[in-house]
Amino acid sequence: MRKWLTVIIPLWLVVILLAACVTLPDTGKQAFIMFTPQQEAQMGFAAFNQLRRSQKISNDPKARALVARVVNRITPHVTAGATQWDYEVFEDEDPNAFALPGGKIGVHTGLIALAENEAGLATVIGHECAHVSQRHGGQRMTQQMTAALVGGLLGASIGGQDRRKQQIFMQSFGIMTGLGILAFSRQHEREADALGLHYMAKAGYDPREALKFWQRMVKATANKPRPPLWLSSHPADSERIQRIQALIPQVLPIYEQSRM
C-alpha cells in the first residue's frame, strides 16, 4: 500500500495542479485554485449576509456616502473579481476593513476616522479590491484543502499501523503547513498593497496619500499586541512602509495620466 501511495500522491498532485492553474487578471500571475469564481462568490455572499445580520451597521449618511463614492471610483478599474461590487459600513472602532470573494467589501467606522480623507480610504479600498481580483481567498482555501489531503495521505503511508507515529507526523506536518500558509498570506498582503496603489492611482487618487495613511495606521496600532513575524499573516510595518515608498514613483505617472 505504501509503495502505491508514493506513486499515486505525486501523480494526483500533478493532475490537480494542471487542472487548477489559473491566470489572474491585472497581474498575469499564475495561481493554483481548486474553486471556480462562482463557488468563491457564493461563499463570499453567504459570509457577507451573515455579517450583515450579526454586526451593527452604520447609518451615518456621510460615512456611507464616502465609502460608496470611493468604491464606485475604484471598482471600474478592477478587471475581474466581481460581477456586482457591494459594500457595508459596520459600527466598529477597530480601524479595519476586509474583502470577501465575489466583491463584498466591509469597512469599519474606525477606519474611516483614521483615513482622514477620501484618498486615505481609497488606499484601503484599493487594497481590498486587489484581494478580490487576485482571488486570495480562493488561494488560501485551496492551500488549506490541499495541505489537509496531502497530510492525510502521507500520514497513512508513513504511519501504517503505528498510531503514535501517525500522530507525531500529523502534528509536525500541521505546524509546517500552517507556517507555509502564513508566508503565503504575507505575500498576498504585499500583492494587495502593490496592486491597490495602481487601482487608486487609476481612479485619480494621489498614491502619496497611501504612505501617509499607513504611517497613521502604524502609529494608531503601535500598542496593539502582535505575534512574531513568522506567526503573522501580515508583513512587518517597517517593510510595508519601505515597499510603498519604493512603489509610489512607479504609480505616480498613472495618477498624473488619470487627471488629464
Secondary structure, DSSP 4 states (H G I P E B T S, - for coil): -HHHHHHHHHHHHHHHHHHHEEEPTTT--EEE--S-HHHHHHHHHHHHHHHHHHSPBP--HHHHHHHHHHHHHHGGG--SS-SS-EEEEE---S--EEEETTTEEEEEHHHHHHH-SHHHHHHHHHHHHHHHHTTHHHHHHHHHHHHHHHHHHHHHHHHTT-HHHHHHHHHHHHHHHHHHHHHHHHHHHHHHHHHHHHHHHHTT--THHHHHHHHHHHHHTTTS----GGG-SS--HHHHHHHHHHHHHHHHHHHHHHT-
